[in-house]
């Protein structure tokens, strides 16, 4: 097996298990309490890696664009975290992973990119899958507040990943991601969660640190994988992370959904992989 594929698999497992731990932690403490520790840890891990990945600083305009992109990405991540605190892991992680559909659409309308036949198929699968995954047919076709935040996350992430493609070309993967975690720290930790009681957050200190390590490790594995193997190979492998999170949720959290919702989740994941290839 090629080394790049191994790193892609490592990214998939890291992100998938991180989403599972995310839900486990939120069953023990509140979202604010989790972020009280999680956000500084994420930034700390990336700061420690700065000397490895940063050799030359880009220009001020490129940094500004990266920060603007980071604001959008952080907004999507916040919506995703709120959704995770309100709704089942299986639904949130599947809906949140549907962002490639929006990214591709923006590429077509703004950059004039052409949609391949397989991408039409992927978009169709994602749209139909989202309908089946988000709606409970046993509950008068009601969409919960948690799913509304998950839908907002995938829509905003779609825009964010479109801009991220440009940002990465300007400042590189590391600095683009560092900007996102930096913005998270400023806007979420400084202005929202820093007044939380450390005694409450410490209840899940160990799990939160592991969650932070997994999230950053997934990014690093993906970045390294793309330097060793084609992006078209590494991306679809890493994009399967919802399947890992859903499997853990089914086995350990005993999550049960309607058959139509499971079908929708499967269609979203398959459609996302098709769009990523």
C-alpha positions in Angstrom: 0.0 0.0 0.0 1.3 3.5 -1.0 2.4 5.7 1.9 0.1 8.5 0.8 -2.9 6.2 1.0 -1.9 5.2 4.5 -1.9 8.8 5.5 -5.3 9.3 3.9 -6.6 6.4 6.0 -5.0 7.9 9.1 -6.9 11.2 8.4 -10.2 9.3 7.9 -9.8 7.5 11.2 -8.6 10.5 13.1 -11.5 12.8 12.0 -14.1 10.0 12.4 -13.0 9.1 15.9 -12.7 12.8 16.8 -16.4 13.3 15.8 -17.3 10.3 18.0 -15.4 11.7 21.0 -17.0 15.0 20.3 -20.5 13.5 20.9 -19.3 11.5 24.0 -17.8 14.6 25.6 -21.0 16.6 25.0 -23.0 14.0 26.9 -20.9 14.8 30.0 -20.3 18.5 29.8 -21.8 21.5 27.9 -20.5 22.8 24.6 -18.9 25.9 26.2 -17.2 23.8 28.8 -15.7 21.5 26.1 -14.5 24.4 24.0 -13.0 26.1 27.1 -10.2 23.4 26.9 -10.5 22.2 23.3 -10.0 25.5 21.5 -6.7 26.5 23.3 -5.4 22.9 22.9 -6.0 23.0 19.1 -4.2 26.2 18.8 -1.3 25.1 21.1 -0.7 21.9 19.0 -0.5 24.0 15.8 1.8 26.6 17.4 4.2 23.8 18.4 4.3 22.7 14.8 4.9 26.2 13.4 8.7 25.7 13.0 8.2 22.6 11.0 5.7 23.9 8.4 6.5 27.7 8.2 9.7 28.7 6.5 8.7 32.0 4.9 5.7 34.3 5.7 3.4 35.3 2.9 2.3 38.8 2.0 -0.1 40.9 4.1 -2.9 40.6 1.5 -2.6 36.8 1.3 -2.7 36.6 5.1 -5.8 38.9 5.1 -7.6 36.6 2.7 -6.6 33.5 4.8 -8.1 35.2 7.9 -11.3 36.1 6.0 -11.6 32.5 4.9 -10.9 31.4 8.5 -13.9 33.5 9.8 -16.2 31.6 7.4 -14.7 28.2 8.2 -15.0 29.0 12.0 -18.6 30.0 11.6 -19.4 26.7 9.9 -17.4 24.8 12.6 -19.4 26.5 15.3 -22.7 25.6 13.7 -21.5 22.0 13.4 -20.5 21.9 17.1 -23.9 23.3 18.2 -25.6 20.8 16.0 -23.5 18.0 17.6 -24.7 19.1 21.0 -28.4 19.0 20.0 -28.7 16.1 17.5 -27.6 12.5 16.9 -24.0 12.0 15.8 -25.0 9.9 12.8 -27.1 12.7 11.3 -24.9 15.6 12.1 -21.7 14.2 10.7 -23.3 13.0 7.5 -25.1 16.3 6.8 -22.0 18.3 7.7 -19.9 16.3 5.2 -22.1 17.3 2.3 -20.2 20.5 1.7 -18.4 19.4 -1.6 -21.7 19.9 -3.4 -21.7 23.7 -2.6 -17.9 24.0 -3.3 -18.3 22.5 -6.7 -21.3 24.7 -7.5 -19.4 27.8 -6.6 -16.5 26.6 -8.8 -18.9 26.3 -11.7 -20.6 29.7 -11.3 -17.7 31.8 -10.2 -14.6 30.2 -11.8 -16.3 28.7 -14.8 -15.3 25.2 -14.0 -17.1 22.3 -15.8 -19.1 19.7 -14.0 -18.2 16.1 -14.9 -20.9 13.5 -15.4 -19.9 11.8 -12.2 -20.2 15.0 -10.3 -23.9 15.4 -11.5 -24.4 11.9 -10.0 -22.7 12.9 -6.7 -24.7 16.1 -6.4 -28.0 14.2 -7.0 -27.1 11.6 -4.4 -26.2 14.2 -1.8 -29.4 16.2 -2.4 -31.7 13.1 -2.2 -29.7 11.8 0.7 -30.0 15.1 2.6 -33.8 15.0 2.2 -34.0 11.5 3.6 -31.4 12.0 6.3 -32.8 15.3 7.7 -36.5 14.5 7.8 -38.2 12.2 10.2 -41.2 10.7 8.4 -42.6 9.4 11.7 -42.6 12.9 13.2 -44.7 14.8 10.7 -41.7 15.6 8.5 -40.2 17.8 11.2 -36.6 19.1 10.9 -35.1 19.5 14.4 -33.1 22.6 15.5 -30.0 20.5 15.6 -30.3 19.5 12.0 -30.9 23.2 11.0 -27.5 24.0 12.5 -26.0 21.0 10.6 -27.5 22.2 7.4 -26.1 25.7 8.0 -22.7 24.1 8.7 -22.6 22.3 5.4 -23.8 25.3 3.4 -21.2 27.6 5.1 -18.5 25.0 4.9 -19.2 24.7 1.1 -18.4 28.4 0.7 -15.5 28.2 3.1 -13.8 25.2 1.3 -14.2 27.1 -2.0 -12.3 30.0 -0.5 -9.9 27.6 1.2 -8.8 26.3 -2.2 -7.7 29.9 -3.0 -6.2 30.5 0.4 -4.1 27.3 0.3 -2.6 28.4 -3.0 -1.6 31.7 -1.3 -0.4 30.7 2.1 -0.2 26.9 2.1 -2.2 24.2 4.0 -0.6 24.8 7.4 -1.1 28.6 7.6 -4.6 28.4 6.1 -5.6 26.0 8.9 -3.7 27.9 11.6 -5.6 31.0 10.6 -8.9 29.1 11.2 -7.9 27.9 14.6 -6.6 31.3 15.5 -9.9 32.9 14.6 -11.7 30.2 16.6 -9.6 31.2 19.6 -10.2 34.9 19.3 -14.0 34.9 18.6 -15.1 31.8 20.5 -12.7 31.5 23.4 -12.0 35.1 24.2 -15.5 36.4 23.6 -17.7 33.4 24.5 -16.3 30.6 26.6 -13.3 32.0 28.6 -15.5 32.7 31.6 -16.5 29.1 32.0 -15.6 27.4 35.2 -12.4 25.2 34.8 -13.7 22.8 37.4 -16.6 21.9 35.2 -14.5 21.6 32.0 -12.0 19.4 33.8 -14.6 16.6 34.1 -13.7 15.5 30.6 -10.2 17.0 30.4 -8.6 13.8 29.1 -11.1 13.1 26.4 -11.1 16.7 25.3 -7.3 16.7 24.9 -7.5 13.4 22.9 -10.2 15.0 20.7 -8.0 18.0 20.1 -5.0 15.8 19.2 -7.1 13.7 16.8 -8.5 16.8 15.0 -5.1 18.3 14.4 -3.6 14.9 13.6 -6.3 14.3 10.9 -5.3 17.6 9.3 -1.6 16.8 9.4 -2.2 13.3 8.0 -4.3 14.7 5.1 -1.7 17.4 4.3 1.2 14.9 4.4 -0.8 12.4 2.3 -1.4 15.0 -0.4 2.4 15.5 -0.7 2.9 11.8 -1.2 -0.1 10.8 -3.4 -2.5 12.5 -5.7 -5.2 14.6 -4.1 -7.8 12.7 -6.1 -6.7 9.6 -4.2 -6.2 10.9 -0.7 -9.3 13.2 -0.6 -12.0 10.5 -1.1 -10.3 8.2 1.4 -10.3 10.9 4.1 -13.8 12.0 3.1 -15.1 8.7 4.5 -14.7 9.9 8.1 -18.5 10.1 8.7 -18.7 6.3 8.2 -16.2 5.9 11.1 -18.1 8.3 13.4 -21.4 6.7 12.5 -20.1 3.2 13.1 -18.9 4.2 16.6 -22.2 6.0 17.3 -24.2 2.9 16.3 -22.1 0.5 18.4 -21.3 2.5 21.5 -23.9 5.2 21.7 -26.7 2.9 20.6 -28.0 5.5 18.1 -31.1 4.3 16.3 -32.6 6.0 13.3 -35.4 5.4 10.8 -34.5 3.2 7.8 -35.1 6.1 5.5 -32.6 8.2 7.5 -29.9 5.4 7.3 -30.5 5.3 3.5 -30.1 9.1 3.3 -26.9 9.0 5.3 -25.5 6.3 3.0 -26.4 8.4 0.0 -24.8 11.5 1.4 -21.5 9.7 2.2 -21.4 8.0 -1.2 -22.3 11.2 -3.0 -19.6 13.1 -1.1 -17.0 10.5 -2.1 -18.1 10.7 -5.7 -17.7 14.5 -5.6 -14.2 14.2 -4.1 -12.8 11.7 -6.5 
